[in-house]
Amino acid sequence: MAGTFDQKLAKYAQLAVKTGCNLQPGQELYVSADVTQVQLVRHVVRCAYEAGACNVHVQWSDEVVGRMHYDYKPAESFSEFPEWRAMLLNGTAKRGAAALFITSEDPQIMAGVDQQKLTNWVIASNKACRDWRDGMDFGKNVWCIIGAASPAWARQVFPDLPEDEAVAKLWDAILHTARCDGEDPAAAWSDHEKSFHERKDWLNGQRFDALHYTNGLGTDITIGLTERHVWEGGGEVTVDGRFFFPNMPTEEIFTTPDRRRVEGAVVSSMPLNHDGALVEGIRITFKGGRAVEYSAEKGGEVLAQIIETDEGSHFLGEVALVPVTSPIKQTGILFLNTLFDENASCHFALGMGFPECYEGGRQMSKEELLQVGVNDSATHVDFMLGTEDLSIDGIKADGTRVPVFRNGDWAF
């Protein structure tokens, strides 16, 4: 994409605001970003107001200061979510605002912190910000996550390059995978959205009862699906008909499994960056849907805190299909950031399931969804399992097996 770096950021901001968030005249926009992203955020704010936003609220953070909180504050203080912040987030959701999250964190910023503090914060924020979270989980509010290169992140991804070169290379990769390096990014995303429909329609038409995964790493697991499961992917639509893209980039087609019907073992194929701490070599064994054994070659204490967050975090909330031909996989870059790495590999998620992945789920309560197998939890953590030898069979209610993946790619 020709132009100065500032012009590229302006085009990226426009893509995020107009295509990702599909911001409407008179609507409010909430922006969450680190202080390293001032240049991009200024373009976002300008673009939002030019699109007719009634107000743009920028919530700044500094990950270095954030790390200081975890180093010095007592664990019990993380169980108390600030009332003013809960009022801000819940009020933003109630007013129908769109939310744009800009992720740029150092993958190692939280390495070595007390994991109980992180867990306390997840539980406290989930409880205090119910309207905010339900607004996104139940299709009431538009939201979008995009990536932005920072020096700390770039150094982790490209450790052998000088910092300025590493940042420039990471920005190039981000803009490329977000389809923002061409002349008309909005048109590129329109075409990309169409590419999801054929596979979603095929998967939804099969009405599989379960999926069976196997590969050479040791994954051998059967995932039961709910009777009324729905495969989603690409863009989403709010309950009032607003189309938007939650993730930029996105390559996954996903559904919510039956939390009660997962049997076998899964082994991760890529590192997981969870809240600034890396977890590698994950192995989890499920019985009756529940994670009963788990270990990690690195970051085992982090994995333990993820799974022990609450009862629901012992169960799966998502299964997602991503072929090894994914453009993100083809970059050959390990981004160490879930937004990107989950779109380079098939993955599962521990924790919260998606109401939109169950027919009529957005009109059901959390309790009703839980009764039919859609998981509930204060957390939702993706981990990658896709490999070049991954095979997935769809199993129908009569036992018929249909190839879905072979050698890490679509089989149909």
QUICORSUL-V46757 format. One record per helix or strand of 3 or more residues. SS is the DSSP state (hx for helix, st for strand). FROM is the first residue (numbers start at 1). LEN is the number of residues. If there is no record, write none. Layout:
BEGIN
SS & FROM & LEN
SS & FROM & LEN
END
This chain:
BEGIN
hx & 5 & 16
st & 28 & 7
hx & 35 & 16
st & 55 & 7
hx & 63 & 10
hx & 75 & 5
hx & 83 & 12
st & 98 & 6
hx & 115 & 14
hx & 130 & 8
st & 143 & 5
hx & 151 & 7
hx & 163 & 15
hx & 185 & 22
st & 210 & 5
st & 220 & 6
st & 253 & 3
st & 257 & 11
st & 272 & 3
st & 277 & 4
st & 283 & 5
st & 290 & 6
hx & 300 & 8
hx & 312 & 3
st & 316 & 6
hx & 327 & 4
hx & 338 & 4
st & 347 & 5
hx & 355 & 3
hx & 361 & 3
hx & 366 & 6
st & 380 & 5
st & 391 & 5
st & 401 & 6
END
